[in-house]
Structure formats: C-alpha cells, structure tokens
C-alpha cells in the first residue's frame, strides 16, 4: 500500500493540475479552432464559418506554392515567398496579372503544367474549387501528378459529392468578367477518395435555390515520413513497434522565437502553452504532446513514482526521453524535468 505521504502528494498534484487545465484550456478555445491538434487521417466536422480557419491551421508553412485554377482569387490560406498561379482561362489571367503583379501568372491547363514539372519541385500545391471542374479520370491524373510534384502537401477544396453548376449560373459575383465552359462542374468527390488525408468537412457550405450542398478540404501530406507512417497505420506520438519516425525530442516550457523547429520534431510542451501553440511552432500539431512541466518541476521533492502515476502524460514523456537520444530543452522547467527523467533512467539501468 502507498503510504499516507504519497497519497497526500498525489492529491495535491491532482488538484493543481485540474486548476491549471481549467485555466489554460478555457483560454485556448479560440485558437484551437485555428490550429487544431489532429492526426493525419482525421476528419473534422465543423460549421461553415470555421471551415477555412480550421483548414488554414492544418497547413504546414511553405516557401513555394503552386496555385492551380485560382480564377481571379488566389489562395489566402498560407503566406508564401513564391506564389505561382496556373490558370487556363485568359480573361482570368489578365485580371490576375493586374491584381497581383507580385505573383507569377501562367496561362496553362493545370494538368499539363504539372506534367512538365520536376518531381518534388514545390512545397505546396493548392487546388481550391478546381477538381470538380474536371472529369473523374483527369481529376485522378492531376492528383497523382500533384503527389509527385509536391514536397510537403496538397490542399484540395471541393463540394461534397456532385453539385451541378453551369457557367451561366455563376452570375456577377466576380464583377463583369465573362465566364466560359471551364466553370462547369463535371464531377463530384467524397472524402474517402482522398485516402491518407486530413479532412475538414461542413455539411451546409453551399445553399442555392433551396438546395444544400456540403464541402470539404482534403489536406494531403506528401512528406515521406507521413506517407509511410500512414501506410503502416502507425502515425501517432509513437509507434506500436517502438520505432519512432520522428527525429528530435524538443521539450518546451517557455515560448521562444529564437529556436528553429524542424518538421519531424516531437514537441513536448508545457500545458500553459496550449493557448500559444501557434507560437511554439507552425508545424501541424500532430507531433505535439502537452505535459504540466512547470508544475512537475515545482515538485522536485515528489518521488518519480508519484509523478508517474499522477502527472498528465508523464509516462509518455519518460518513454520518449528513454527512446530519443537527440533531446533539446527550452526553459528552466523543461531542463529540470528532462534531467530528472534522464537521471532516473540512468539509475534504473545501473
């Protein structure tokens, strides 16, 4: 049986954790819409108003973006240094050149352009309201080529299932620009046609003439570690075979703007940083685990057995410290906790 002292320590830690979680989780709700903590392959259902905000929070940062079929509205989900607009319709290209002189506009069919590109030559490919304008075979071919060309990800936005539309129905929502048959819808798509993607779905995005159609984002990771991990059905914070596909363990107890995070970092963050997750790193949060690091460091006199049974995610943190030798601590509390765990593991090995 545990002695009375250990029970009192556990009770104190539990109370402190509950109060801390109530405070920080209440303060993070707004930002968690914009930067959700999700895993590859998850489906997020949301209201129409939150669709684009949530999708934007799931897109990894990129320097070079290829925007296929933007019409006259290039994607605004992700800032990028090089933004290439590939649009097949001349009237739209003329407008793009006038409105966005800082972007590169190419008058060309998207599939034809991809076929000319080198493999892994851009970071991110956007196809926003595009794939439904192709027949099914051409849509599949374009997706296949996009997977070949993109280094990081492909971002698709399309109606949920087939939504009929003729270019004459577009109206004047784009001003007095004339439309043509390229605006016709030729196919319908469902989330299951994008295996391995993170889906952001809303059931009532399009409402017209009494008809309601949903829409969804499919965010397709093209990073080799993500694709292989998904194929193995093992992408998570750790793998069932004990082999982590992640390169470095970064333990963070204080916000930092100086440290450069890498895309394959496994991040252990103090629970107080939940509401600042966008400050910790722009990498999607599937690689982030929260632990009350400051609270743990403040109870340096508590036996590690008590921490193990009481502190949120502490045992997972121990497992990563014992498995990943490349470790970095940011903040005093992070360093104290990491050193204590490492010391405990070294003692056990002796």
N, C-alpha and C positions, 0 to 999 in steps of 0.2 A: 504493500500500500504506500501511496505517496504520503509524505509527512505533511503536517499542517502548514509548514513554511512554504512548501512548493505550491500547495493549493491556494494560499493567500497571494503568492506571486502571480499565479495563473489568473486569478480573479482580477487582480489589479491590471494586468496586461490586457485582458479581455475588455474591461471597462474602457481603458484608454483607446484601444483600437476601435471600439464601437463609436465613441465620441468623435474620433478622428475621421472615420469613414463617413459618418453623417455630415460632417462639416465639408469635407472635400468633395464628396460625391454630389452634394447639393449644389456646390459651386461650379461643377464641371458639366452640368447637363447641357447647356447651350453649345459648348464646344464639342461635346461628344456627338452632336448631330453632324458637325462639320468634319470631325476626324474620328470616325468610329473605330473601335478596337475589334476588328473582324479578322477571320482567317480566310485564306484562299479557298474559293469554292462556296462561301456562304451566300445566302440570299437575304437581302434586307428589304422588307416591305415598308413603305412609307407613304406619307401624304404627298400630293403633287408639289406643294410649296417647298418641300425639303429635298426633292429628288436630286436637283443639280448640286445643292450644297453638300449632300452626303457623298455623291459621286466625286466631287472635287477633293474631298478629304481622303479618298482612297487612291488617288493617282500619285504615283511617285514623281519626284522632281525630275526634270529633263532639260537638256540644253538644246537639242534639235528635235523639232516636232514637224511631222508631216500631216497636213490637214486636208483630207480628201473630200471633195464635193462640198465646200463650205457655203456655196451660194454666194450671198453677199454678207454673211455673218460668220467670220472665223470663230473657232472655239475660244472661249474665255475662261475655261476651267483651270488652265495651267499656264503660268508665265514661262516663256522660253526665249533663249537668246536668238535662235534661228527658227523662224516660223515660215514654212513653205506651204503655199496654198495651191492645190491642184484642182482646177475647176474646168469641166469640159464645155461649158456654155459661154460664148463670147460676151454676151451682154452682162453677165455676172462678173466676168473677168475685168471688163472695163471699169465696172463700179469698184471692184476690189482694189485695182491699181490707184484709183482716185482717193479712196477712203483710207487705204493702208499702204502708203508709199514705203514704209519701213519693212514691210513683209515682201517675200518673193512670191509672185503670182505666175503660175504656169497654166496655159490653156491646153488641157490634155485630159483624156479619159483616165480615171484613177487606176484601173487595172493595167492599162497599157503603160502607165508611168511606173507602177510597181515592178512590172516585168523587166524594165530597163535598169532597175536599181540593184546595187550590190547587196549581198546578204549582210544583215546586222549593220546597216549603214546609218540608221536614225534611231533616236531613243524611243520616241512615242509616235504612234500613228492614230489619228482621230478619224472616225467615220460617224459623224453626227447627222442623223436623219439622211442617211445615204443608202444603206444596203437594201432598204425596201424599194428603191428605185431601180434595182437590178432584178433580172430573173434569177431563179434559185441557183442555177448552175454557175452563172457569172458571180453571184454573191459568194458562193463557196470558194470559187477560184480566187477571188480578191482576198478573202480571209486567209487562205493558205499562203498567198504571196505576202500578205502583211505579216504573218507569223515569221516568214523567212527574213523579212527586211528589218523588223523592229528588234531593238536590243532589249528594251525594258517592258513595253506594254502596248496593247491595242485597246482603244476606248471606242466602243460602239454604242450608239443610242438609236433606238428604233421602236416603232409601235409594237404592242403586244399582240402578235398574230396579224393577219392581213387586215389592213384598213384601206378600203377603196378610196382612191383620190385621182381625179383628172386635173391636168394643169389649169383648165378653165375655172376650177373651183378655188384656186389659190387666192384670187381676188387681189386687192390692192394693199395687202399687209406689208409688202415691200416697196410701197410707193408706186411710181408709174412705170417700173421696169416690166417689160414684156416677158412672159414665161413661154416655155415650149414643152414638148412631149417628154423632155428629160425629167420634168416634175411629176410625171405619172407614177403611181405606185404599181409595181409589178409582182411583188412577193410579200409574204408575211413570215415573221420569225418568232421563235419562242426561246425562252432562256435555256432549255435543255439542248438547243442546237449550238450552244457555246460551252462545251464541257471544260471544266477547269477554271471557269471564270467566276469572279465575284459579281453578283447581280444586285442591282438597286432597282426595285420594281414598284410602280404605282399603278393601281387598277383603274384610275379615272383621269388620266392625263389629258386625253383629247375628248372634248364634248362639243358635238356639232350636230345641229338639226335633230336633237333628241337622242342621238347615238353617242354611246360612251365607249371609248377605247383606252386601254391601258398603254403603258410604255415602259421601257426598261433600259438601263445601262448594263452592258456586259464589259467588265474590265478584265482583260485577258493578259496574264503575266507571261512575258517571253523570256524572263531571266532563266538561265539553265537550271539553277538550283531549285527554283519554284516549280518549273515544269516537271523536273524529275521527281521532286518530292510529291507533287500531286499525283503523278503516275503511280508512285509507290503507296499512295494514300497515307503518307506519314508527315505531311506538313503541319507542324504544330510547334509548341515550345518544347521541343524534344522529340525523339523518335522511339518507336517501340523496340527497335533493335539496339538502342543505346548509342547509336552513332548520330551525332548532331550535324545537320547540313549547314550550321552557322559557324562563322569564323572566329568571332571575338566576343568575350563577355564584357559588357560595359555596365558598371554599377553606378547609378547616378542619384545623389541625394540633394543636389543643388542645381538650379538652372545654369546653363552655360551657353555662351555664344562663341567661345574660342575653340571648343573641341570639334573636330571633324568626324562625324559619324559615317559609317560605311553601310551599304545596303544590306549586308549579311550579318550585321551586328546583332547579338542578342542583348537587349537592353533590360536591365533590372532597375526600375525607378522607384523612388520613394513615393508613397501614396499621396503625398501633398502635391506631387507634380501631375496628378491626373487632369487637373484643370489647365495645365500648361503643357499638355502632351505635344501641341504643335510647336512649342519652343524647344522641347528636348530634341526632336528630330523630325524631319519631313518624311522619313521613311514610313510607309504604312505600318500601323501599329500591331500587325500580326506577330512581330518579333519583340513585343514589349510585355513585361510582367511587372506587376506592382507589389511591393513589399513595404511594410512600415519600417523603413531603415532607421530614420531618426529615433523612433520610439524604441527600436531594438538597441541602438547604440546607447540610448539614455539608461538602459537597464543592464549595464555591463556586469552587475553582480549576480544576475539571474543565471542559474545553471543552463547550459545549452540544451539539456533535455527538456527543460520547461519551455524554452523558446521554440523548440522543435514541435512541441505539441500544442502551442498556443498562438504563435505569430503567423499571420496570414502568409501563405506561400513560402514559408521559411524552409521547409524540407525541399521544395523545388530549387530554391536558391542554393542550398547545400549541394544538391545533385549537380548543378551547373558548375559550381566552384570546383568540385572534385573532378569533373569531366573536361572542362575547358581550361587549358593552361595559359592561354593568352587572355589575361584579365586586366582591366583598367578600372580604377575607382575615381569618381569625380565627386568631391565633397568630403568633409571630415567624417560624417556618419557612414558614408559608403565605404571609406577606407577602414574604419573601425570594424564594421560588420564583416567585410571581406577578410581582413587579417584574423579576426576571431575564428571564422569558419575554417580558414586555411590552417590555422594553428591547431584547431580541434581535430581536423582530419589528419594532420601530421602526427598528433599524439596517438590517435587511434591506430595508425599504421605501425607505430612503434610497439 
